[in-house]
Amino acid sequence: MERKRTREAGCSRETMERLVSLAARLLLECGAETYRVEETVCFIARRLGARDAQVLSLPTGCLYTLVDAEGETFSRVVRVYARSTNLSTIEQVNDISRGLVDGRFDEGEALVKLEALCAVPPQPLWAGIGASVLGASGFAVLFQGGWYEALVAAVCGGLASLLSRAFGPALLPSCFHLFLSGALSAALARISALLRPEAGVSAIIVGAIMPLLPGMLITNAIRDTVSGDLLSGVARSAEALIRSAAIAAGVGVALALWRV
Amino acid sequence: MEMNLDFIAKACVSFLAAAVGAVGFALMFRLRPRALLPGALLGGAGYVLYLFGMQLSLGAVASSLLGAALVGVLGELAARRMKMPALALTTIGAIPLVPGYGLYQTMLYFVEGQNQLALATGVETLLVAGAIAVALGIAAAVSRSAGGFLHKKEKGGDNGREGGELGEAKQNG
């Protein structure tokens, strides 16, 4: 116990700041829940000897104010621009912050581990396409499709995944590729119905757009709202609405053009 | 009888389809490989219970609540056993239940100008999402308070650091 205390007092402000900011940024970028980000910041800061820690986390960033062991106050803003879902990184950040709090390793080791997590390469192209193909075909069958519907939905899913790579968030607003994918899926579903008139167009479309839909986002939005993180809840709902509107608009435009 | 056989066949197909869909999502969300199989089984099991609820005409909201509760409880137990955060397993398991289709249909009705249908579908979608979130949230809260209790008891000893976690896993598995 004594050993712990001396180490806490020895932790520099820069280390505390870098650790806390890095953990918060990684969690936010990987789509962790609001409460997890706030708890992680508080736990790490307290473990490193902060007297007080106040955090406000939003889906687009995190603000925190810490009072360190000498009584000095400092505040930082961690702004996050690109968000995706990466469950394994959330799990690993969680492990690291737990290990730090339990005393399994010290702040230097934790910092090295967090920095290693930042350097993990993005998912390879084939894996992204494969995941999308599996998801799309599975859901086409779930919505009463047969093998033909599953096949067409798989093609649409693969193309949608390619599109989202081609039009990354750097090039265009993220809802643009959703619009394009929705339109493409509806058009392909219609074309496949020309080849095989008894094909279920709606099963194909729903299966193909299922991997794009923000279903998890809206469930998390409600979870945030229920647990009292009202701002995050509203922000996530808005994002979910805009994304689903973009997909539906794409599908709607393609279907409307087909009728003309 | 014929009805039952039909339902069983449908349930089997849905189980497989939901499991495949869940695996697709798990890969997309970069779940660790060792959690893939439990995630897929959870996804299938939750969806079959949802189908069963729909078969008993409980309605989409109550059926989703049932399915998500199963996913939540089994996910928390499996996560304890595998010593990983339950979030990863329950998120993947609940994916087939998430009302993405309802959300899409709502927006499609809006695009088509059928505002009344859009509002009705939208409200149901929100209720389903709420039911899933509540079921998962309750499972997580119960597991967390039970885990904390066990943890404290185990931590009475001096080397409570590792012992607490191991004891917790043993108690639940």
Interface residues (C-beta under 8 A of the other chain):
Chain A: E33 R36 T85 N86 L87 S88 T89 I90 E91 N94 D102 G103 R104 Q123 A127 G128 G130 A131 S132 V133 L134 G135 A136 S137 G138 F139 V141 L142 F143 V206 I209 M210 P211 L213 P214 G215 M216 I218 T219 N220 A221 I222 R223 V226 S227 A240 S244 A245 I247 A248 A249 V251 G252
Chain B: V13 S14 L16 A17 A18 A19 V20 G21 A22 V23 G24 F25 A26 L27 M28 F29 R30 L31 R32 Y47 M84 P85 L87 A88 T91 I92 A94 I95 P96 V98 P99 G100 Y101 L103 Y104 T106 M107 L108 F110 V111 E112 T125 L126 A129 G130 I132 A133 V134 L136 G137 R161
